[in-house]
Amino acid sequence: MKHNLNIQPLNSWINKSGKEPLVIAGPCSAETEDQLVATAHLLAKTGKISALRAGIWKPRTRPGEFEGIGSIGLEWLKRAKEETGLPTAVEVATAKHVEEALKAGVDILWVGARSTVNPFTVQEIADALRGVDVPVMVKNPVNPDLSLWVGALERINNAGITKLAAIHRGFSSYEKSAFRNEPMWDIAIALKTLVPNLPIINDPSHITGNRDLIGYISQKALDLDMQGLMIESHIDPTVAWTDAAQQVTPAALSEIIDHLALRKPEVKGAELNDKLAELRNQIDKIDDLVIQKMAERMKIVEKIGNYKKDNNITILQVNRWDEILQKRTNYAKALKLSTEFTEKLLELMHSESIRKQTEIMNEGQESAPAEKLTHA
């Protein structure tokens, strides 16, 4: 079900000059006036930046860590804006932050991931924004919860904010990987599907936690038709007070941007459109066959369920599931399908098979939720 938010186009409030890609950049934290202003000048000199970001208030995991320079940093931002002409953007987490940022003339506000996760915090920010015409960007919550993200956007929009965008900065995960925060692209794509007119900006700095991977994630985000990037840039990342590993120098950022390929969501030209339509038609036919075969498979699952019920055979057969998993993943690998994709597909079919067999077993009895135990 699509959500209809009253949103103005992105180019009506940022990037009016049409720079591609749209890039918001600046240090993770405003540390000193010289550091912030010097970084701003170097970023502006590239000619590739649409807005200057800086952390003024920094919510930290543990007390005692640097939690931002505080309100004095807003004056530094004002000076940076006056000298470079770059619009400014800061994170706000309380009504007081909103009030102070607006008073200092900050152009764009964003709600951080630690705030998005709490509806009470988001509502406090939304109430402080009521009656104000200022652009607001909402980062995804720390945990992978699409409803929380949509809910935060709705609260801000309901307060009358129409210059609205989402920021995809990845999600926390117990699994260790190359990334600081797992991209979980499917959640960002789901948001784009739910709210088609909502601009989504990618934050590769927080996803990667590693400056060497920023270019890779930036390209993938643009290939998924995200409308821009928010990248942390510091005049000297080696001495940065926070998140040094994920910040790049303005010169390095300029090089990253130069290497990005810009692609369009739609093709132009009759010949290209005809070829794309032909390929999509082939996919549609294959998808129809997949659905048809899946339905046939489930009919056989029902027969197996009835046979097991009639002969008092348990649903659980671990050896059968292990056999299917091994054989199918090996076959899929030979066909150049990724193991991760194959396992997810098999798990989905497995879960539905168990649900159907459990339903058959419990006919005439009080139903209970099916557990994912094994496969037919």
Secondary structure, 3 states (H helix, E strand, C coil): CCCCCCCCCHHHCCCCCCCCCEEEEECCCCCCHHHHHHHHHHHHHHCCCCEEECCCCCCCCCCCCCCCCCCHHHHHHHHHHHHHCCCEEEEECCHHHHHHHHHCCCCEEEECHHHHCCHHHHHHHHHHHCCCCCCEEEECCCCCCHHHHHHHHHHHHHCCCCCEEEEECCECCCCCCCCCCECCHHHHHHHHHHCCCCCEEECHHHHHCCHHHHHHHHHHHHHCCCCEEEEEECCCHHHCCCCHHHCECHHHHHHHHHCCCCCCCCCCCHHHHHHHHHHHHHHHHHHHHHHHHHHHHHHHHHHHHHHHHHCCCCCCCHHHHHHHHHHHHHHHHHCCCCHHHHHHHHHHHHHHHHHHHHHHHCCCCCCCCCCCCCCC
